[in-house]
Amino acid sequence: MTLNKTTLLSSILLAVASTSIKAKDVTVSIMPDTVSVLRNPLNGWVMYLGRNWDEQFWTNQGYDAMPADHHKTTVKVSDYANTCYIRTSWRSFEPEEGQYIWKNPHSRLMKLLRSCLDRHMKLAFRIVVDSRDQGQNTPLYVKEAGARGFQDPNNPQNWSPYPDDAVFQEKYAKFLKAFATEFNDPDKVDFIDAFGLGKWGEAHGLIYEDYQNKGKVYKWITDLYARTFTRIPLIINYHRLVADTVSWAAPNPNSRRMLEEAIQKGYSLRHDAFGMTGYYQDWEKEFAKKWNFKRPIIMEGGWITGAHHRYWIDPSNAYRQGHSEDVRRGEYTLSGEAHVNMMDLRVGDETHSWFNTAFDLVKKFVHEGGYRLYPCTLTMPDQAKRNETVLIQHTWRNIGWGYCPTNIPQWHQKYKVGIALKAPNDRIVKTIVVTDSDLSTWLKGNDTTYTTSVSLAGVEKGKYIWLIGLVDTTKGNQPGLQMAVAADKQFNGWLKAGTVTIK
């Protein structure tokens, strides 16, 4: 039986369990690791991939020797990022109908993605359909099959389908189903931008054949992704004009309702204009605040500091021309206010800017952003009798400003606290899952304490080590999340909490 301090006063618990904390019990305090990059899902830095890159970009683009701290040193970007995110075209994954690029491991794109997985990073995707301002994003077999659409007014050779066209919807649904056979896999993929329509796939600026179909298209695309990708988190841009034909104006009165419909289907949130204070305004801040700690938020910066964007005209007046570090600090401040779980390292100059002019913030987000969990106090017996049932008290702390989203439907509370006993030969002889531990409720500034009963039935006499960790219940209750504790105090992802002699 496990009792949660959040629902029952500790004093009542101790009164009922008269044998709970005895004189032979030992209490230990754990100091957190506040420095190491924790490779946990939906957490930390997201490194963007160029859609035309190949697997040699680590050296060709300087990602294995990125100048940092005003050129005082160089670092590997992959040492800081947990996820590689690529926004690429439907056509790049399916150039001809049924010719899926992931079936060719020697293709440029698949070798690029494999190079990221080989560095113990996960993947994330946005599959773009609209071809405006870009190359041909939708494979032309869709047009040849009879789908209706439109040409890019600035590049007439590029064609896009109307999102309310039936032929397009049929072909796209077929592609997504095939895509999911390869990428609906949480071991490889961290999340997917589950919309992909509109300008740059950002869920705004859509062109319909009939605007009256806006609501039907929105329901179709969100239903399709929710039905198809059941194991990886779904993300949507909480744009004030979601699915609308314009890209920026006053908030559409239907946007909040539509976004919350997607959230009810299991979607989590991102926004693509952090730091742009003329774009990311009160509506966006209030929407994020409403969903804080209910759904994780991923940020993307809006300004492009190394190109044509005139970031120094931002209404905040906080960004000096020629000082990209001002933009980085503006993005960081808004990210803290929104309690984001992930921040972006976009391609080229933006990544260089983060590491070279704002390296302190790169490291600071590792320390304080997202979720960072560890057991700060443990009380456990150092002696016990065979077949006895003992009590272990453990208090958990989150030192990150975000939260561990075990409450999203795709995770379905699969991460739990686990307690185990390790024999001298390193064999784990007993594992207990704390079934009522809910990691999504562990928020910064509010520790959570549990008292868990552990039966020693079947454990032979001898000396053992108590282990505690965050296990994945879908993988045999093995450690699934990295804790913020020193590596030398761990055993295969478990914290070595203390010893116990069973007589």
N, C-alpha and C positions, 0 to 999 in steps of 0.2 A: 504494500500500500504506500502511495506517495501523497503527501499533503503539501499544498502550495501556500507559502506565507502570505501571498497576496489575497487569499480568500479565508485564511484562518489565522488568528493571532498566535504567535509563537508560544506565548505563555500557556494558552489552552492546550496546544499540541504537546508541550512538555509535561503538562499536568496529566494528560491522558496517557501518554507514553512514559510511564514512570521509570522504565529502564533505558530511556533514550540516550542521554549524555552522561556517562558514568565517569568515575575518577580515572579509569584507565584509558579514557578517550584522549586523543591528541588533537589539538587545533593548530593548523598551519595557515599562514598568510602568504599569498602569492603576489609577487611583484609583476606588473605587466611588461611585456615587450612592446614598446611604443615606436620601434624603429623599423622592424622587418616588414617587407611587403608580404601581405597575406593573400594567397591566391584562392580567393573564395568567389563563388558565383554572385553576379549582380552586385559587384563591389569593386571599387578602386578605379584606376585609370584605364580608359579605352583608347587604344592606339588605332588610328585610321590608316587604311591601306589605299593607295592610289589604284584606280580601276584599271590602269594600263601597266602597272608594275608587274615584274616577275619575281621569282624567289631570290634573285640576286640583289634585291633592293636593300637588304641589310647592310651591304657594303657600298653599293652604287649610290644609295641615298644617304649614306652616312649614319644609319640607325645603329650600327655597332660601334660607332665612335662619335657620338653626338656631343658637340661642345656644350659644356655646362658651367654654371657659376661664372659668367662673364669670361669664358674661355680659360678658366683656371684649370679645368680638368675635362676629361671626356668620359662618357658613360654609355652603356648599352640601354636603349629605350626599352627593350624587352625585359630588363631587370626591374622595371617600374610598372609596366602595364600588365593587366590580367587578361585583356580581351583585345582581339584584332577585329575591327569593324570595317566592312567593305560595302559601299553603296555602288552597286553596279547594275547593269541592264539585264532585263529578262533575256535579251538576245545573247548576252555573253554566256548564259547558262544553257540556252537552247537555240542555237543559230538556225537549225532546221527542225521541223516538227519531229519530235521523238528522239532527236540526237542530243542527249543530255551530256553535258561536258563532264560531269562527275564520273561518268562511266569510262573516261579516258584519263587515267592517273598521270599520264605524261603531258597533258595539256598545260599551257602556261598558267591558267587560273588555278588548276588543282595543285600544281607544284607550289604556287604562291601560298595557297591555304595550308598545304602540308608543312611548309616551312614554319608557319606560326604554331601549328599543333606540336611540331617537333620541339619547340621552345616552351612547351607546357602552357601555352596560352589557348584560350578558347576563341571561337569565331562568333561573329554577329553579322547580320545582313540587313540591308534594305535593297529590295529589288525594284528598280525604277522602270515604269512603263511609258511615261510621257517623255517625248524626245525634245521638247523645246529647250533651247539653250545648251543642248548636249548633242551627242551623236544619235544614231538610230537605236533607240532603246527597246522597242518592241520588235520581235522577229517579223520579217515581212511576209512569212507564210500566213500570218493572221490576216493581213490585208488581202492576200491572194485568195484566202478562203471566203472572202465576202464581207469582212468586218468594215464598218463605216468609220471614218475618222477625219483628221484634218492635218494640214501641213504646217510646219513651223513657219510663221511669217518672216522670220529673220533668216531661216535656212530652209527654203522650200523643198530641198531634197529629203528632209527628215519628216517622217509621218508618225502620227500617234492615233490610237483608237479612241473613239468615244467610250467612256467607262460604262455607259448605259447600253452599249451595243451587245446583242445576244451572242453573236459569234465570238467577239472578244471574251466575254465572260465564260463561255464554254471552253475556249482554248486556254485561258488563264487558269481556270479551275483544274484542268487536266495537268497543266504544268506544275502547279503548286502541290498537287497530290504526289506527283513523281518526285518533286524536290524534297518533300517531307520524308520519303523513304530513305533518303540519305542524311538529311539534316535535322529531323525531329529527334535529336539525340542530345541530351544534356551533358554527356561526356565530351562532346565536341563543340556544342553551340551554347552560348550564354543567353542570347535573346535574338528576336527577329522583329524588325519594324514591320508591324502587321497591317500595313495599309498600302504604301507604295504608289498611290495614285497622285495626280496633280504635279505642279511644277517641282522638279527635283525630288519627287516622291515625298514631299513634305506635307501632304494632305490638305493643300490649299491651292487656289488658282486652277481648279479643274475646268475643263471645257466639256459640257454635255451636249448631246444631240438635242435633248429636251430637259431643261433645267428642272422641270417638275419631277424628274426621276431622281433627284438628289437623295432624298430619304431612302428610296429603294436601293440605290447603289451603295449607300453607306451601310445599310443592313446586310446587303449581299456580301460586301467585302469583309466586314467584321465577323459575320457568321462563318464565312469560308475559312478565314484564318483560324478562328477559334475551334472549328471542327477539324481542321487539318493538322494544326500544330498543338498537340495536347501535352507535350512533355517539356517544352521550352517556353520561357516567358514571352508574352506578346506585348509589344510596345506601340503606343500611339502618341503623336505630337499633340499636346494640349493647346492647340491653336484656337484663337478666338474666332476664326472663320473656317473651322474644320469642314472639309468637303465642299466649301463654297467656291464660287468662280473668281473671287477677288483674293488678293494675297494680304492686304492689310487695310483695315478701316476700323470703324467702331465694332465692338463685338456683335456677332450675329446672335439674336435672342435665343436661337435654338442650339447654339454650340455647347453650352453647358449640359443640356439634357442629352445631346447626342454623345458627348464624351462619356457621360456617366452610364449611358447604355453600353458602351464598349467596356467600361470598367466592370460592369455587372457580368459581362461575358468572360471576364478574366484578364482584361488588359491592364498593363501598368503604363507608366507615363514617362515622357521625355519632352524637352522643348529645345528648339534649334536656334534660339536667339538670346541666350544668356549674355549679359554684358551690354546688350543694345537697349539702353533704358528708354528709348523712344518706341521700342517694340515690346519689350518685356516690362509690362506696366502693372497697375494695380489688379487688373482682371486676372492676369497670369499668376501674380503673387497670391491672390486670394484663393484661386483654384488649387494651387500647390498646397497652401496651408490647410485647406479642407481635407486633402487626401494624404497629408503627412502621416507616416507610420501606419497607413492603411494600404497604400500601394507605393512601391519604390519609385523614385524619380531619377532619371538620367539627364544630364545636362549636355548641351552642345553650345559652344560660344558662337556668337553671331558675327562679330567683326572679323574681317580677314586683314590682319595687320601688315602683311607683307605684300599686299597687292593693291587693287584699285579702290578698296573701301576707304572712305575718309573718316576713320574712326574718331578723329579729333573734333568732329562736329557733333558728337553724341550730346544729347541734351543735358547730360550730367555735368558737362564741362570738366570732367575728371581726367580726360585722356589727352595728353600733350602730343602734338605731332612729332613723330620720330621716337616716341617712347612706348613701345609695345608692352612694356612691363606694366604700364598704367591699365591697359585693357585686361591683362591677366589678373591684376588685383581686383578690378571691377567684376570680372567673371567669378572670381573666388568668393567675393563678398556675397553676391547674389546666390551662389551655390550653397553657402552656409545658411543663408536665410531660408532657402528651400529644402534644407536637409537632404541634399542629393546623395545618392549612393555611388554614382559614377560621374567622373569628369572626363573631358575629351582632350586627346592629343591629336589634333588634325594634321593632315599631311603637310610636308614642306616647311614653310616659314613659321607656321603656327607652332609646330612641335619644337623647332629650333628656338622660338621665342620663349616657350615655357621653360626649357632646360637652361638656356643661356642667360636670360634676363630675369627669370622668376623661379630659379631652381629651389629656392627656399619654400615656395608654395607647392612645388611638386612633392617635396618631402613632407611638407606640413599636411597635405591631404592624405598621404599614406598614414600619418599618425592620427589624424582627427576626423577624417571624412568617412562616409559610409558606415559600416558596422565593424566593431573590433571587440570581440567577446573573450572573456576569460573568467575562471573561477577565482575570486579574490580571497575567499576564506573557506576552509574545509575542516570539519571535525569528524574524526573516524576512530574506531577502536584500534589499538595496536596489539590487543590480545583478544582471543575468542575461543569458544569451544566448538568442536565439531557439531554440525547440524543446528547450531544456534542461529537465531535471527538477530542481526545487529542493525543499528540505525546510523546513517551517515547524513550529516548536515552540510549542505554546500550552497554557497552564495555566489551569484553570477553578476558580472558587471559588463556594461557596454560603454567603452570610452570613445566611441565614434558618434558623430552627430546624426547619422542615418539609422537604419534599422535592418535587421535580418528578416527578409520577407517570407518567412515560412508559411504565411497565411495566404499566399497567392495560390490559385487553384492548381497551377501546374506543379507546384511543390507539395501541396496537400499535407503540410506539416510533417514532411518526411525527415527533417532534421530534429533530433532530440538529444537530450543529455543521456550519456551512457556511463555506467560504472562497471568496472571489471576488476578481476583478480588475476595477476600474472605470477606464474610459478618461476622458480630459479632457472629453468630451462627455456624461459621466454614463452612458454605455452600459456595461453589465456584459458583459465579453467572455469570462469564464471563471468557472464555478462548480464547486466540488468539495464533495461531501458526505462528511463523516467518518463512514463507515457504522458503525464500531464504537463511536462515542460513545454512552454510555448515561447520560442526564441523571439518571435515577432513582438512580444510585449516587453522585451528587455531594452529599455531606453536610457540614454545617458542621464546620469543623476539619480536614477532609481534602481538600486540593487534588488535582486530577486533571490529569495532563499527557499530552499526545498529541504525537507527531511525525508529520506528514502530508506525504506526497510530492505535489507539484503539478506536473503536466506543462504546459509552456508551448507545447506544439505548437499551431500555428495562430494564435498571438498575434503580431501585427505589432510591429515595432520602435516604441519610444516610451516615454513615461512614464505609469505607471499608479499607482493607489492600491490597496493591499491592504485588503480588507474581511473581517470575520469576524462571524458572527452565529449565531443559533439559528433554523434554518429548519424549515418544515413541508414534509415530503417529499410530502404529499398535495396540495400547492398549488404545484407547480412549483419547489420548493426556494427559495421566497421566505421572508423572515424571518417567523416565526410566534410567537415569544415575545419579549417585551421584556426587555432586559438591564439590569442596574443600572449603567449608564454614562451620563454626562452627555449631554443631547440635542444639544448643539453639537458633539459628537464623532461623531455618527452621520449616516448617509445612508440614508434610507428603511428604518430598522430595523437596518442594518449598522453596526458600529463601524469607523471609518476608522483602520486600524491602522498604516499607514506607506506609503511610496512605493517604487516599484521602477522602474528604468530597464532596458528590454530592448533590447539592442544586436544 
